[in-house]
Amino acid sequence: MLSRRMVLGGAGAALAAPMVRAQSAVDWIAQDFIAAQGLPGVSWAVRRSSGEVYSGAAGYADPDAGEWLTPDHRMRIASISKTITAAMILTLEAEDQLWVGHRPFSVDGVFRDLLDEGSPWLPLLEEITLDHFLTHTSGGWPNRAGDPMFLNLELDHLDLIQKTLAELPPNTVAGSEYAYSNFGYCILGRIIEMATGMDCTSAVQAWLADPAGASSFALAGDTLDDRLPGEAVYMSSAGDPYGLRASRLDSVGGWVMTASDLLAIFAGFDGYGEEVVPGSVAGRMAEPFFADGGYGRGLILNPAHGNRWHNGSLPGLTSFAVMLENGDLISAIANGRTDTSGAAMETVIFDIYREVVG
């Protein structure tokens, strides 16, 4: 008897879940959403705990070309990439390939050679662990004006890390408070590369995407000319979707895929059914750093219930994905962004879900 998860063959192939197209009521919900928000299009998916996958799309993949958006179009998922990065780090820990208690800037740390030994903030750096980066409690480099991930776009990852550590000190002692940090997840991407001997995207593909059958998973291109086959065009009235150096965001927010493939990857580490990662990973991801905290490891939490989720936002992109406490999964990705599209998407994906499940 097949479980809700994929059945892995000897070569790592996966049995895809059955795909069911959206019903008309759901189409109207999606169309009303993009019309109200002024977005080109939105793609969505619902994956039931029993394995059925429902998907749909509304609007345009490329308005200028008159290309309709379909569930098979892939798009950037922005910061939902962090959920996948966290799952990868915790999988490698469970396989004894790294330890999240490692202090990468300590005397014996893997990034010690990137530091200036005369730095006045060296004592603060030395106390930071990989787990502090996973939980956004490193004490520095928050997601606000001056975020290093959107500066010095000519630098590669390691040069960016070295420059940031030399010029931008931590704000507080590691472990003392929560401050969402893109830069911390950039460092985690490099840890994945050190542990696996592969570039971060290839490692995630081998460990998580391929076993889940998520064939649309890929690293984003930087420019419109770098648009991948089957990828939507991003449009924004504020910020340039193609001025981000999206490929450097990889573990931070640089991966692309379809809404249904995103849920296929999530299904591999959500803690229900047959996982593609060690069983300890789901629990670790849902465990907050602070007892009453709202963030685990790569997942946003609500102490009032068991739902876990992450959202994403970049110029030209809005995304949302949820692991429901009943084992169902829901996601939506829009190839546009407004000041209100994130909050509106959180509402609309639950409207779609309720319509799908009845």
Number of C-alpha atoms within 10 A of each C-alpha: 3 10 11 18 22 23 17 14 10 7 7 12 14 17 14 16 18 10 15 13 14 19 13 10 12 24 16 12 16 25 17 14 21 21 13 11 18 13 24 25 29 29 28 29 31 30 26 21 18 14 21 15 22 23 25 25 27 25 22 23 28 18 16 8 9 10 13 16 26 21 19 19 20 29 31 33 30 28 27 25 24 29 25 24 28 26 28 24 26 26 23 21 18 16 12 10 14 19 16 17 12 17 21 21 22 20 11 12 13 14 18 17 14 15 18 13 10 8 13 11 16 18 12 19 24 17 18 24 22 23 23 24 28 30 29 28 26 30 26 26 24 21 15 10 8 11 14 20 25 17 13 13 15 10 12 10 16 14 13 19 21 16 15 19 21 17 9 13 17 18 14 13 16 21 19 12 17 20 17 21 24 24 25 26 29 24 21 24 26 19 19 23 17 15 16 16 11 14 14 23 21 17 18 24 18 14 16 25 25 19 25 29 21 21 13 24 23 22 22 25 20 17 15 13 8 11 16 17 9 16 22 26 27 26 23 17 11 12 13 14 23 19 13 20 20 24 18 22 24 25 32 27 28 25 27 24 23 29 32 28 22 28 25 26 23 25 27 24 25 27 20 17 17 18 21 22 22 17 17 14 23 20 13 16 25 23 17 19 21 15 9 10 15 17 25 24 28 26 26 20 22 16 13 6 9 14 19 23 22 21 25 19 22 24 21 23 26 28 30 25 28 23 22 17 13 11 17 23 27 27 30 30 30 34 31 26 26 20 9 11 22 20 13 15 25 17 12 19 25 15 14 25 21 11 14 17 10 6
